[in-house]
Every structure is written in structure tokens, then in C-alpha cells.
């Protein structure tokens, strides 16, 4: 008979105590070694009874009335004896320079070092508590957010010590110099690897060109120069200013009642410093015209990114723009970009567009890679496709197909406790209503071709693009002439995108080919 290794029990410590993890490391062996008496057996067997149909219905979301005024969203799920907790702080890399000017990568470093120990507990002891309780603990920094996640069993004997250790490291992480030095060493290795990744280099340079001096401009991981400035004092200052109750929202999903979830959220909020909300991020400057950035790179392939600043997460056109993005470059072979660049001309294996929404204006972009000898032609074709998509009527058949595909894919957003809780975290952070998930099919169905066309013409701008090209060599003047020629040939003019009064001179025929190469099957 297979003999199961005994579980180690951790003494429960109330979170209302100032010493959250004082007794966590006093394990007592479980004397019950009879598999027939193990409680996990019936729990595992209960998986057979999960209602599969429930996954196709948006979950009911409770907006709990937390007495600390910390927004808490909760979804009750009784199928699994699990609880997912997410603390989402307005403390992403965009806040780094609020601690020290020119300091990038601070939030990312804090996230990496959060579980490396406190003054009371070493990194091994912290890991031991999570391991012994079967909990999963992670911390991640993004541009907007600093996210702390805990997944644990709902049994209080497992939940309490895991949650207590989370609070211990969140409040008291010591950021030891040895841990900082190790993280810096790993970061430097990553920076060296980055030099061999043209796509990542392109993304970094693209954000810098778009955002200039805005907090979104620099990579989340920071730079070699900035990360060397990071020390324990700066990390603690970041924690004390931003990782506070009034600068976070809480999401909980799992086998708890609403009352239990509310009590849990209030214990979390009450045991963190209250602090203050982060200030509003500044607005980036919007550019005009074309900006072409060339990064020399010795490769047979040329990598290209087009794009410009988009709206914030709070725009009323968000859903219409998501539909537009999917039609243009986000839905596989039926998307406009894939049709024009791959299917018709074989310029690339894949071309895709993306649209990010954030607190400050996000980014609309599209990218692909191609052979050096096809670079200028492919850019001209991609830009022309963008002009046509903005200026010509929306294809209603493609619109309906796109909406149907989006509706079929939407249940993936709440297909598990983890995905549900991640959605709750985003909803709380961006102040969405509790019916955000359940109302999605109705809101999507109401999107018309006119809605998409109006949103596209308002927020997409073929006449003011930033291009970053990574390849061996590039004639930037010839490229700009092709882009300007595209606008002239299309007589591109929209009320929200007026053409300059002084139109550029028509380039010579020898410099810009009159005829784009005829359609041909993809050569792949």
C-alpha cells in the first residue's frame, strides 16, 4: 500500500494580532495515517459532480461593503474547497519615479523580493509555510498595477497560516542587500539576453518613442543603470507609500459565504497601513505626423512596429475599439492585416494588431517581421490597409463574424476560479460595475457598424504614426515618402484627422514605385 507522507499542521494565528506569523513554524505531525480516513478522498471524488454548464454563465459578483472603504468584489464558488485572493495596488512601474526621479524597475524589484524574508523569517521559512499549507503565493508588477495573489484551501487550518504569512511579508519584507544583489545579477543577465532579442528591443524603443518623458515610457524591469540605484531604503519607501489599504482593491473567489468574504477582506484591509490613494497619472504628449525610428541589427529579417497612443481604459468606445482591433489584426487569417500581408502577398508569417487600455492613454499598434528586400513594400501595404480600414465603411459581414467569435471566446474570462478572480481584480482597479461580465453579450450585440466606424475614426490615426524598424539598414526618408504618398493617393481626410494645409511634394516615380506588387500566394 502506498503510504502518504504526513501533512504538517500549522498553528492558527489571528490576523488581528500584531505578530502575524509568530507561531507558524511550530509544526505538529498528523497522526492520522489511515488513507481510508483521509478527508481529501471524498473531496476529490466530489469533482465528478461539478456542473459543467455553470461555466457558460457569468458569475454573480458581490460588491461587499468593506468598512475600511476598500472595494472588495467576491464570487462564491462551492465546487472546490479553494479560495483565491488578489490584492491589486495602484503601484505599478508607472509609480517608480514618484520615489526618486530617473529610477526605473523599483516596483518590479519589490515584487521579486517580497518573499525573500522578513526580520523574523528567512526566505526558506516563508516558503515552508506556503508549501506546508499547499498554498500558491505570487507577486507581480505591471505598468499600472502591483498584484499580490494567494491561492489556498478554504479549510481555516490551511487558509489562516497562509494568509498570515502573506500579510507578514507584505508589511515587513526586509529587502536584504544579499537578495537585492542576487536580483540585480539576474537582471543584468536578462539585459544581456535582451540585446539578442530584436522584438523586445523594438518594443522598448517603441514605448520610449511614444511616451517620451511619461512614466509608461521605460520598461517595467528598468534599465541596467537605474536598477543599480535600488537599495533597501528605496524599496521600503515604495512599500510604505503605495502598498497600503487605501491604494488597493480586493478580489476573492472561492468556497466562502459573502459574510466570511467580507470579514476576510476587512481583516486584510485593517491590518495594512491605511495610507492614501496614488495621485492621477499625467497625460502623455500626442505627436503629429510620422516618426521613424531605426535600430540597426544584423539579421536577415526586418522587424516592424506601427502605432500611436490610444484612449484610456475609461473611454466609452472601449468595446467598439476591441471589435475594431480584432477585425483589423487580432483574429487570425480573416483579419485585414493577415489578408493583405500574408494571404495575398506572402510578406510575413503573421501580422497582428493590439490595443491596450490603461489609466493613462494606452497604445494601439501592429507588428510583423519580413525579409529585408520586402521591407519597404510591406510597410507601404500595411499602412495602406490601415488607411482603408479607417476611411472606408466597415464590412458588416466581417463585423458580425468578429462579434460572434468574441462572444464564443468570452467565457474563457471566467472559466476557472483563477480567471474569475483576475477579472474581479481588474474590475475593481478600473472601477467597473458588477454587471461588467454578465452584461457583455448584450453590450456586444448592440455594437453596430456605425459604432465601430465612429470609434475608429475618432481614435485611429493613419496620419500620425510612430514606426520602429529593426534591421540592417533603412532609408528613413524613402520610407516617410511612401507613407506620405499613401495619404495623398487615398486623399485621406477625416474631420477628426485633418490633412496639413501644405501637402507634401509628390515624390519622384523612381523613388516610390507607382504600382504595388500584384497579389500572389503566400510563400511559406
C-alpha positions as CSV (number, residue, x, y, z in Angstrom):
1,X,0.0,0.0,0.0
2,X,1.2,3.5,-0.9
3,X,2.0,5.3,2.3
4,X,1.2,9.0,2.2
5,X,3.6,11.4,3.7
6,X,2.0,13.1,6.8
7,X,0.9,16.7,6.5
8,X,2.4,19.3,8.8
9,X,-0.2,21.3,10.7
10,X,0.5,24.9,11.4
11,X,-0.9,26.6,14.5
12,X,-3.5,29.2,13.6
13,X,-2.7,32.8,14.4
14,X,-5.3,35.5,14.4
15,X,-4.6,38.3,11.9
16,X,-5.8,40.9,14.4
17,X,-2.6,40.2,16.4
18,X,0.4,42.3,15.6
19,X,2.6,39.2,15.2
20,X,1.0,37.5,12.2
21,X,3.3,34.6,11.8
22,X,4.7,34.2,15.3
23,X,3.8,30.5,15.6
24,X,3.7,29.4,12.0
25,X,6.9,27.4,12.3
26,X,5.7,25.1,15.1
27,X,4.6,22.1,13.1
28,X,2.8,19.1,14.7
29,X,2.8,15.8,12.8
30,X,-0.5,14.4,11.7
31,X,-1.1,11.1,13.4
32,X,-3.9,10.0,11.1
33,X,-2.0,7.8,8.6
34,X,-5.0,5.7,7.5
35,X,-5.9,6.5,3.9
36,X,-9.5,5.4,4.4
37,X,-10.0,8.2,6.9
38,X,-8.4,10.9,4.9
39,X,-10.8,13.8,4.3
40,X,-9.2,14.5,0.8
41,X,-10.7,11.4,-0.7
42,X,-14.3,12.4,-0.7
43,X,-13.3,15.9,-1.7
44,X,-11.5,14.6,-4.8
45,X,-14.5,12.3,-5.6
46,X,-16.7,15.4,-5.4
47,X,-15.1,16.7,-8.6
48,X,-17.3,14.3,-10.6
49,X,-20.3,16.3,-9.6
50,X,-19.2,19.7,-10.9
51,X,-21.8,21.3,-13.0
52,X,-20.2,21.9,-16.4
53,X,-23.0,24.1,-17.6
54,X,-22.2,26.7,-14.9
55,X,-19.0,27.7,-16.8
56,X,-21.0,29.3,-19.6
57,X,-22.8,31.7,-17.3
58,X,-21.2,34.8,-16.0
59,X,-20.7,34.5,-12.2
60,X,-22.7,36.6,-9.8
61,X,-20.5,39.3,-8.3
62,X,-20.9,40.7,-4.8
63,X,-19.7,44.2,-4.2
64,X,-19.0,43.9,-0.4
65,X,-19.4,46.9,1.9
66,X,-16.0,46.9,3.4
67,X,-15.9,49.2,6.4
68,X,-12.5,50.5,5.5
69,X,-13.9,51.7,2.2
70,X,-11.6,49.3,0.3
71,X,-13.5,48.0,-2.7
72,X,-14.0,44.2,-2.4
73,X,-15.5,42.1,-5.2
74,X,-16.4,38.5,-4.3
75,X,-17.7,35.5,-6.3
76,X,-18.9,32.5,-4.3
77,X,-18.0,29.1,-5.8
78,X,-18.8,25.9,-3.9
79,X,-17.4,23.3,-6.3
80,X,-13.9,23.3,-4.9
81,X,-12.6,23.8,-1.4
82,X,-10.3,26.6,-2.6
83,X,-10.0,30.3,-2.1
84,X,-8.3,32.8,-4.4
85,X,-7.4,36.2,-3.0
86,X,-5.9,39.1,-5.1
87,X,-4.7,42.4,-3.7
88,X,-4.4,44.9,-6.5
89,X,-2.5,48.1,-5.7
90,X,-2.2,51.2,-7.8
91,X,1.6,50.8,-7.6
92,X,2.9,49.6,-11.0
93,X,6.1,50.7,-12.6
94,X,4.4,54.0,-13.5
95,X,4.9,54.9,-9.9
96,X,8.7,54.3,-9.7
97,X,9.7,57.8,-10.4
98,X,7.5,59.1,-7.6
99,X,10.0,57.7,-5.2
100,X,13.1,59.0,-7.0
101,X,13.4,60.8,-10.3
102,X,15.0,58.6,-13.0
103,X,14.5,55.4,-11.0
104,X,13.0,52.6,-13.1
105,X,12.4,49.0,-12.1
106,X,11.6,49.7,-8.4
107,X,8.2,48.1,-8.3
108,X,9.4,45.1,-10.3
109,X,12.3,44.6,-7.8
110,X,9.9,44.9,-4.8
111,X,7.7,42.2,-6.4
112,X,10.7,39.9,-6.9
113,X,12.0,40.3,-3.4
114,X,8.7,40.2,-1.5
115,X,9.0,36.6,-0.4
116,X,12.7,36.7,0.3
117,X,12.2,37.0,4.0
118,X,11.5,39.5,6.8
119,X,13.4,40.3,10.0
120,X,11.7,37.3,11.7
121,X,11.6,34.8,8.9
122,X,14.1,33.7,6.3
123,X,13.2,33.0,2.7
124,X,13.2,29.3,3.4
125,X,10.9,29.7,6.4
126,X,8.5,31.8,4.3
127,X,8.5,29.2,1.5
128,X,8.0,26.4,4.1
129,X,4.7,27.9,5.4
130,X,3.3,28.2,1.9
131,X,4.5,24.7,1.0
132,X,3.1,23.1,4.2
133,X,-0.3,24.6,3.7
134,X,-0.4,23.8,0.0
135,X,-0.8,27.5,-0.9
136,X,0.4,29.3,-4.0
137,X,1.7,32.8,-3.5
138,X,2.9,35.2,-6.1
139,X,3.7,38.9,-6.6
140,X,3.8,40.7,-10.0
141,X,4.4,44.3,-11.0
142,X,2.8,45.7,-14.2
143,X,2.8,49.2,-15.6
144,X,-0.4,50.2,-13.8
145,X,-0.7,47.5,-11.1
146,X,1.2,45.8,-8.3
147,X,-0.6,42.4,-7.8
148,X,-0.4,40.0,-4.9
149,X,-2.1,36.7,-5.3
150,X,-2.8,33.8,-2.9
151,X,-4.5,30.5,-3.7
152,X,-5.1,28.3,-0.8
153,X,-7.5,25.7,0.6
154,X,-10.6,27.1,2.3
155,X,-10.0,25.0,5.4
156,X,-9.1,27.5,8.1
157,X,-6.2,25.3,9.2
158,X,-4.6,26.0,5.8
159,X,-6.1,29.4,5.0
160,X,-5.1,31.2,8.2
161,X,-1.4,30.5,8.3
162,X,-1.0,31.1,4.5
163,X,-2.8,34.4,4.7
164,X,-0.9,35.4,7.8
165,X,2.4,34.8,6.1
166,X,1.2,36.8,3.1
167,X,0.5,39.8,5.4
168,X,3.8,39.3,7.2
169,X,5.9,39.6,4.0
170,X,3.7,42.3,2.6
171,X,4.2,44.5,5.7
172,X,7.6,43.5,6.8
173,X,9.7,42.3,3.8
174,X,13.3,43.3,4.8
175,X,14.8,43.6,1.2
176,X,18.2,42.3,2.4
177,X,21.2,43.5,0.5
178,X,22.2,39.9,-0.4
179,X,18.7,39.4,-2.0
180,X,19.0,42.7,-3.9
181,X,22.4,41.8,-5.2
182,X,21.2,38.4,-6.4
183,X,18.2,40.0,-8.2
184,X,20.5,42.6,-9.8
185,X,22.7,39.9,-11.0
186,X,19.8,38.1,-12.6
187,X,18.5,41.3,-14.1
188,X,21.9,42.0,-15.7
189,X,21.9,38.6,-17.3
190,X,18.4,39.3,-18.6
191,X,19.6,42.7,-20.0
192,X,22.4,40.9,-21.9
193,X,19.9,38.4,-23.3
194,X,17.7,41.3,-24.3
195,X,20.3,42.5,-26.7
196,X,19.8,39.3,-28.7
197,X,16.1,39.7,-29.0
198,X,15.2,42.2,-31.7
199,X,11.5,42.0,-31.0
200,X,11.9,43.0,-27.4
201,X,14.3,45.8,-28.3
202,X,11.7,47.1,-30.7
203,X,9.0,47.1,-28.1
204,X,11.2,49.0,-25.6
205,X,12.2,51.6,-28.2
206,X,8.6,51.9,-29.4
207,X,7.3,52.8,-25.9
208,X,10.1,55.3,-25.4
209,X,9.3,57.0,-28.7
210,X,5.5,57.1,-28.0
211,X,5.6,58.2,-24.3
212,X,8.7,60.4,-24.1
213,X,9.0,61.6,-20.5
214,X,5.8,59.9,-19.4
215,X,6.0,57.2,-16.6
216,X,4.9,54.5,-19.1
217,X,8.0,55.1,-21.3
218,X,10.5,52.9,-19.6
219,X,10.4,49.1,-19.3
220,X,8.8,47.6,-16.2
221,X,12.0,45.8,-15.4
222,X,14.0,49.0,-15.5
223,X,17.4,49.6,-17.1
224,X,20.9,48.5,-16.1
225,X,21.7,52.0,-14.9
226,X,18.5,52.5,-12.9
227,X,18.4,49.1,-11.2
228,X,21.9,49.7,-9.8
229,X,20.5,52.6,-7.8
230,X,17.9,50.4,-6.0
231,X,18.5,49.7,-2.3
232,X,16.5,48.5,0.7
233,X,15.6,52.1,1.8
234,X,14.0,52.9,-1.6
235,X,12.2,49.6,-1.6
236,X,10.7,50.2,1.8
237,X,9.8,53.7,0.9
238,X,7.9,52.3,-2.1
239,X,6.2,49.8,0.0
240,X,5.2,52.2,2.7
241,X,3.8,54.8,0.2
242,X,2.0,52.5,-2.2
243,X,1.3,49.1,-0.7
244,X,-1.4,50.5,1.7
245,X,-5.1,49.7,2.2
246,X,-6.5,52.9,0.6
247,X,-4.4,52.3,-2.6
248,X,-5.7,48.8,-3.3
249,X,-8.8,46.8,-4.1
250,X,-9.5,43.2,-3.0
251,X,-11.0,40.3,-5.0
252,X,-11.9,37.0,-3.5
253,X,-13.3,33.9,-5.3
254,X,-14.0,30.5,-3.6
255,X,-15.8,28.4,-1.1
256,X,-16.8,31.1,1.3
257,X,-20.1,32.9,2.1
258,X,-20.4,36.6,1.4
259,X,-20.2,37.2,5.2
260,X,-17.0,35.2,5.5
261,X,-15.5,37.0,2.5
262,X,-16.4,40.4,3.9
263,X,-14.8,39.5,7.3
264,X,-11.7,38.3,5.5
265,X,-11.4,41.5,3.4
266,X,-11.8,43.7,6.5
267,X,-9.1,41.7,8.3
268,X,-6.8,42.3,5.4
269,X,-7.6,46.0,5.0
270,X,-7.5,46.6,8.7
271,X,-4.0,45.0,9.2
272,X,-2.3,47.1,6.5
273,X,-1.3,50.8,6.9
274,X,-4.2,52.8,5.6
275,X,-2.2,55.3,3.7
276,X,-3.6,57.3,0.7
277,X,-4.6,56.7,-2.9
278,X,-1.9,57.3,-5.5
279,X,-2.3,60.5,-7.5
280,X,-3.6,60.6,-11.0
281,X,-1.0,59.8,-13.7
282,X,-0.1,62.7,-16.1
283,X,-1.2,62.7,-19.7
284,X,1.4,61.9,-22.4
285,X,2.0,64.4,-25.2
286,X,0.4,63.4,-28.5
287,X,2.7,63.6,-31.6
288,X,1.8,64.7,-35.1
289,X,3.0,63.4,-38.4
290,X,5.3,60.4,-38.8
291,X,8.2,59.4,-36.6
292,X,10.5,56.7,-37.9
293,X,13.0,55.1,-35.6
294,X,15.7,52.7,-36.9
295,X,17.5,50.3,-34.7
296,X,20.4,48.7,-36.6
297,X,20.5,45.0,-36.1
298,X,22.4,42.4,-38.1
299,X,19.6,40.0,-39.2
300,X,18.1,38.6,-42.4
301,X,14.7,39.5,-41.0
302,X,13.4,43.0,-40.5
303,X,11.0,43.7,-37.6
304,X,8.4,46.4,-37.8
305,X,6.0,48.1,-35.4
306,X,3.5,50.8,-36.2
307,X,1.4,52.6,-33.7
308,X,0.2,55.6,-31.7
309,X,-1.3,56.5,-28.4
310,X,-4.8,55.3,-27.8
311,X,-7.6,56.2,-25.3
312,X,-7.6,55.4,-21.6
313,X,-9.5,52.4,-20.1
314,X,-12.3,54.7,-19.3
315,X,-13.4,55.6,-22.8
316,X,-17.0,54.9,-23.7
317,X,-15.7,53.5,-27.0
318,X,-13.8,50.6,-25.4
319,X,-15.9,47.7,-26.6
320,X,-16.3,49.1,-30.2
321,X,-12.5,49.6,-30.4
322,X,-11.9,46.0,-29.2
323,X,-14.2,44.8,-32.0
324,X,-12.3,47.1,-34.5
325,X,-8.9,45.8,-33.3
326,X,-10.0,42.2,-33.7
327,X,-11.2,42.9,-37.2
328,X,-8.1,44.7,-38.3
329,X,-5.4,42.5,-36.9
330,X,-6.4,40.4,-33.9
331,X,-8.5,37.5,-35.2
332,X,-6.2,35.3,-37.3
333,X,-6.4,34.8,-41.1
334,X,-9.6,36.7,-41.5
335,X,-8.2,39.9,-40.1
336,X,-7.3,42.7,-42.6
337,X,-3.6,42.6,-41.8
338,X,-3.2,38.9,-42.3
339,X,-5.2,39.0,-45.5
340,X,-3.1,41.9,-47.0
341,X,0.4,40.9,-45.8
342,X,0.4,37.1,-45.7
343,X,-2.5,35.6,-47.6
344,X,-2.3,37.9,-50.6
345,X,1.4,38.8,-50.8
346,X,3.4,36.3,-48.6
347,X,5.3,39.1,-46.9
348,X,5.2,37.6,-43.4
349,X,4.2,34.5,-41.4
350,X,2.0,36.6,-39.2
351,X,0.9,40.2,-38.7
352,X,-1.1,41.2,-35.6
353,X,-2.5,44.3,-34.0
354,X,-3.1,45.0,-30.3
355,X,-4.9,47.6,-28.2
356,X,-4.0,48.3,-24.6
357,X,-6.2,50.2,-22.2
358,X,-4.8,51.7,-19.0
359,X,-5.2,54.5,-16.5
360,X,-3.3,56.9,-18.8
361,X,-3.7,56.7,-22.6
362,X,-2.8,53.2,-23.9
363,X,-1.3,52.0,-27.2
364,X,-2.7,50.9,-30.5
365,X,-0.1,49.1,-32.5
366,X,0.5,46.4,-35.2
367,X,3.7,44.5,-36.0
368,X,5.2,41.8,-38.1
369,X,8.6,40.7,-39.5
370,X,9.6,40.2,-43.1
371,X,12.6,39.8,-45.4
372,X,14.9,42.8,-45.9
373,X,14.1,43.1,-49.6
374,X,10.4,43.2,-48.9
375,X,10.5,45.7,-46.1
376,X,9.5,49.0,-47.8
377,X,6.8,47.4,-49.9
378,X,5.3,45.6,-46.9
379,X,5.2,48.8,-44.9
380,X,3.5,50.6,-47.7
381,X,0.9,47.8,-48.0
382,X,0.3,47.7,-44.2
383,X,-0.1,51.4,-44.0
384,X,-2.5,51.4,-46.9
385,X,-4.5,48.7,-45.3
386,X,-4.8,50.8,-42.2
387,X,-5.9,53.9,-44.1
388,X,-8.5,51.9,-45.9
389,X,-9.8,50.4,-42.7
390,X,-10.2,53.8,-41.1
391,X,-11.7,55.7,-44.1
392,X,-13.8,53.0,-45.8
393,X,-17.2,51.7,-44.5
394,X,-17.0,48.8,-42.1
395,X,-17.6,45.4,-43.6
396,X,-20.9,44.3,-41.9
397,X,-20.4,40.6,-42.6
398,X,-16.9,40.7,-41.1
399,X,-18.2,42.7,-38.2
400,X,-20.9,40.0,-37.4
401,X,-18.4,37.2,-37.7
402,X,-16.0,39.0,-35.4
403,X,-18.6,39.7,-32.8
404,X,-19.7,36.0,-32.9
405,X,-16.1,34.9,-32.4
406,X,-15.7,37.3,-29.4
407,X,-18.9,36.1,-27.8
408,X,-17.8,32.4,-28.2
409,X,-14.4,33.2,-26.6
410,X,-15.7,35.4,-23.7
411,X,-16.5,32.5,-21.3
412,X,-12.7,31.9,-21.1
413,X,-12.6,35.0,-19.0
414,X,-14.4,33.2,-16.2
415,X,-13.6,29.5,-16.9
416,X,-11.9,28.9,-13.6
417,X,-11.7,30.4,-10.1
418,X,-8.3,31.9,-11.0
419,X,-9.6,33.7,-14.2
420,X,-12.7,34.9,-12.3
421,X,-10.6,36.4,-9.6
422,X,-8.2,38.1,-12.1
423,X,-11.3,39.6,-13.7
424,X,-12.5,40.9,-10.4
425,X,-9.1,42.4,-9.7
426,X,-9.2,44.3,-13.0
427,X,-12.8,45.4,-12.5
428,X,-12.1,46.7,-9.0
429,X,-8.9,48.5,-10.2
430,X,-10.7,50.2,-13.2
431,X,-14.0,50.9,-11.3
432,X,-16.1,48.7,-13.5
433,X,-19.7,47.9,-12.5
434,X,-20.5,44.5,-11.0
435,X,-22.5,43.5,-14.2
436,X,-19.4,44.0,-16.4
437,X,-19.3,40.3,-17.2
438,X,-22.9,39.4,-17.2
439,X,-23.9,42.4,-19.5
440,X,-21.1,41.7,-22.0
441,X,-23.2,39.7,-24.5
442,X,-25.9,42.3,-24.6
443,X,-23.4,45.2,-24.9
444,X,-21.6,43.3,-27.7
445,X,-24.8,42.6,-29.6
446,X,-25.6,46.3,-29.6
447,X,-22.4,47.3,-31.3
448,X,-23.2,48.4,-34.9
449,X,-21.0,49.1,-37.9
450,X,-21.6,52.8,-37.3
451,X,-20.4,52.5,-33.7
452,X,-17.2,50.8,-34.9
453,X,-16.7,53.3,-37.7
454,X,-17.1,56.3,-35.4
455,X,-14.8,54.8,-32.8
456,X,-12.1,54.0,-35.4
457,X,-12.2,57.5,-37.0
458,X,-12.0,59.1,-33.5
459,X,-9.1,57.0,-32.1
460,X,-7.2,55.5,-35.1
461,X,-4.8,57.9,-36.9
462,X,-3.0,56.7,-40.1
463,X,-1.6,60.2,-40.5
464,X,0.3,60.3,-37.2
465,X,2.2,57.1,-36.6
466,X,5.4,56.0,-34.9
467,X,7.3,53.3,-36.7
468,X,10.2,51.4,-35.2
469,X,12.2,49.2,-37.6
470,X,14.9,46.8,-36.5
471,X,17.1,45.6,-39.4
472,X,20.5,46.1,-41.0
473,X,19.9,49.3,-42.8
474,X,17.0,51.6,-43.6
475,X,16.4,54.6,-45.9
476,X,14.2,56.6,-43.5
477,X,13.5,59.4,-46.0
478,X,12.3,56.9,-48.6
479,X,10.1,55.3,-46.0
480,X,8.5,58.6,-44.9
481,X,7.9,59.5,-48.6
482,X,6.0,56.2,-49.1
483,X,3.8,56.9,-46.1
484,X,3.0,60.4,-47.2
485,X,2.3,59.1,-50.7
486,X,-0.2,56.7,-49.3
487,X,-2.1,59.5,-47.6
488,X,-2.1,61.6,-50.8
489,X,-3.2,58.8,-53.1
490,X,-6.1,57.9,-50.7
491,X,-7.0,61.6,-50.4
492,X,-7.1,60.8,-46.6
493,X,-9.2,63.3,-44.8
494,X,-11.5,63.0,-41.8
495,X,-13.0,65.8,-39.6
496,X,-11.0,64.5,-36.6
497,X,-7.8,63.9,-38.7
498,X,-7.4,67.0,-40.9
499,X,-4.6,66.8,-43.5
500,X,-2.0,69.5,-43.3
501,X,-2.7,72.7,-45.3
502,X,0.6,72.3,-47.1
503,X,0.6,68.9,-48.7
504,X,4.0,67.2,-49.2
505,X,5.5,67.3,-52.6
506,X,4.8,64.2,-54.8
507,X,7.9,62.1,-54.8
508,X,9.6,61.1,-58.0
509,X,8.4,57.9,-59.7
510,X,11.9,56.4,-59.4
511,X,11.8,56.8,-55.6
512,X,8.3,55.5,-54.9
513,X,7.0,52.7,-57.2
514,X,3.6,53.6,-58.7
515,X,2.4,50.0,-58.6
516,X,2.3,47.8,-55.6
517,X,3.3,44.2,-56.5
518,X,0.4,42.1,-57.7
519,X,-1.3,39.6,-55.3
520,X,0.4,36.2,-55.1
521,X,0.1,33.2,-52.9
522,X,1.9,33.2,-49.6
523,X,5.5,31.9,-50.0
524,X,5.9,30.0,-46.7
